[in-house]
């Protein structure tokens, strides 16, 4: 992962600018006399912690020899059980792909959004919101301008 860098002396002289950068994304604080630091918001650190926890559980599910990927992921994400059979495999693959992307420097937010989107779909299905057939319009209906 690449970080923007500030020197420790820049941090001392102009801390406001360094903190503004860190509020947008992690910043490497380069030191001459010791190990570098990474400055980030608590929220960013929390998202990384959640990603690590999920990644460990997803790794365990993907390496199990018994059962399909989607069946194994139900242990990690119980709400997958509520998805339609044809959606379970797609959900499992989307979660694994977005986790892999996030772990290799991609967007943690995308990974968390992917999980939340599938979770909301599963709960919507559980509560019967997808039971009625959808009638798509073949021709647009013109309405008067309000």
C-alpha positions as CSV (number, residue, x, y, z in Angstrom):
1,X,0.0,0.0,0.0
2,X,1.4,3.4,-0.9
3,X,1.1,6.3,1.6
4,X,1.7,9.9,1.3
5,X,4.6,10.9,3.3
6,X,5.5,13.8,5.7
7,X,8.7,14.1,7.6
8,X,8.6,14.2,11.4
9,X,9.9,17.8,11.3
10,X,7.0,18.7,8.9
11,X,4.7,17.2,11.4
12,X,6.1,19.4,14.1
13,X,6.1,22.5,12.1
14,X,2.8,22.1,10.3
15,X,0.8,19.6,12.2
16,X,-2.5,20.9,10.9
17,X,-1.6,20.0,7.3
18,X,-0.4,16.5,8.3
19,X,-3.6,15.9,10.3
20,X,-5.7,17.1,7.3
21,X,-3.9,14.5,5.1
22,X,-4.4,11.8,7.7
23,X,-8.1,12.5,8.0
24,X,-8.4,11.5,4.3
25,X,-6.1,8.5,4.2
26,X,-3.1,7.0,6.1
27,X,0.1,9.1,6.1
28,X,3.6,7.8,6.6
29,X,5.6,9.9,9.1
30,X,9.3,9.5,8.0
31,X,11.9,9.8,10.8
32,X,15.6,10.1,10.3
33,X,16.5,8.7,13.7
34,X,14.1,5.8,14.1
35,X,11.4,3.7,12.6
36,X,8.7,5.4,10.6
37,X,5.1,5.8,11.8
38,X,1.8,5.6,10.1
39,X,-0.8,8.3,11.0
40,X,-4.4,7.5,10.4
41,X,-7.9,8.1,11.9
42,X,-9.3,5.7,14.5
43,X,-12.1,4.9,12.1
44,X,-9.6,3.8,9.4
45,X,-7.8,1.6,12.0
46,X,-11.2,0.1,13.1
47,X,-12.0,-0.8,9.4
48,X,-8.7,-2.5,9.0
49,X,-9.3,-4.5,12.2
50,X,-12.7,-5.6,10.9
51,X,-11.2,-6.6,7.6
52,X,-8.6,-8.7,9.4
53,X,-11.2,-10.5,11.4
54,X,-13.4,-11.2,8.4
55,X,-10.4,-12.2,6.3
56,X,-9.4,-14.8,8.9
57,X,-12.9,-16.3,9.0
58,X,-13.2,-16.2,5.2
59,X,-9.9,-18.0,4.9
60,X,-11.0,-20.7,7.3
61,X,-14.2,-21.1,5.3
62,X,-12.4,-21.3,1.9
63,X,-10.0,-23.9,3.1
64,X,-12.5,-26.3,4.6
65,X,-12.7,-29.6,2.7
66,X,-16.3,-30.4,3.5
67,X,-19.2,-28.4,1.9
68,X,-19.4,-25.7,-0.7
69,X,-18.0,-22.3,-0.3
70,X,-21.4,-20.8,0.3
71,X,-22.3,-23.4,2.9
72,X,-19.0,-22.8,4.7
73,X,-19.5,-19.0,4.6
74,X,-22.9,-19.4,6.3
75,X,-20.9,-20.1,9.5
76,X,-19.2,-16.7,9.1
77,X,-22.2,-14.8,7.7
78,X,-25.4,-16.6,8.9
79,X,-27.6,-14.3,6.9
80,X,-26.4,-16.0,3.7
81,X,-28.8,-18.7,4.6
82,X,-31.7,-16.4,3.7
83,X,-30.6,-15.7,0.1
84,X,-32.1,-17.5,-2.8
85,X,-30.2,-20.6,-3.8
86,X,-28.9,-19.0,-7.0
87,X,-27.7,-15.9,-5.1
88,X,-25.7,-17.8,-2.5
89,X,-22.9,-18.8,-4.8
90,X,-22.7,-15.3,-6.3
91,X,-22.7,-13.8,-2.8
92,X,-19.9,-16.1,-1.6
93,X,-17.8,-15.3,-4.7
94,X,-18.3,-11.6,-4.4
95,X,-17.3,-11.6,-0.7
96,X,-14.2,-13.6,-1.4
97,X,-13.2,-11.4,-4.4
98,X,-13.8,-8.1,-2.5
99,X,-11.9,-9.4,0.5
100,X,-9.0,-10.4,-1.7
101,X,-9.0,-6.9,-3.3
102,X,-9.2,-5.1,0.0
103,X,-6.3,-7.2,1.4
104,X,-4.1,-6.4,-1.6
105,X,-4.4,-2.7,-1.2
106,X,-7.9,-2.1,-2.6
107,X,-10.8,-0.4,-0.9
108,X,-11.8,-1.6,2.5
109,X,-15.0,0.4,2.2
110,X,-15.9,-1.5,-1.0
111,X,-15.5,-4.8,0.9
112,X,-17.6,-3.6,3.8
113,X,-20.2,-2.2,1.4
114,X,-20.3,-5.6,-0.5
115,X,-21.0,-7.4,2.7
116,X,-23.6,-4.9,3.8
117,X,-25.4,-5.0,0.5
118,X,-25.7,-8.8,0.4
119,X,-26.7,-8.8,4.1
120,X,-29.5,-6.2,3.4
121,X,-30.7,-8.3,0.4
122,X,-30.8,-11.4,2.5
123,X,-32.8,-9.8,5.2
124,X,-35.2,-8.2,2.7
125,X,-35.8,-11.7,1.2
126,X,-36.3,-13.1,4.7
127,X,-39.0,-10.5,5.3
128,X,-40.7,-11.3,2.1
129,X,-39.8,-8.2,0.0
130,X,-38.8,-10.3,-3.0
131,X,-41.8,-12.5,-3.2
132,X,-44.0,-10.5,-5.6
133,X,-43.1,-10.7,-9.2
134,X,-41.8,-7.6,-10.8
135,X,-43.6,-6.3,-13.8
136,X,-41.1,-4.4,-15.9
137,X,-42.5,-1.8,-18.3
138,X,-41.7,-2.4,-21.9
139,X,-42.8,1.1,-23.0
140,X,-42.1,4.2,-21.0
141,X,-45.1,6.0,-19.6
142,X,-45.1,9.8,-20.2
143,X,-46.2,11.9,-17.3
144,X,-46.9,15.6,-17.1
145,X,-44.3,17.8,-15.7
146,X,-45.1,18.6,-12.0
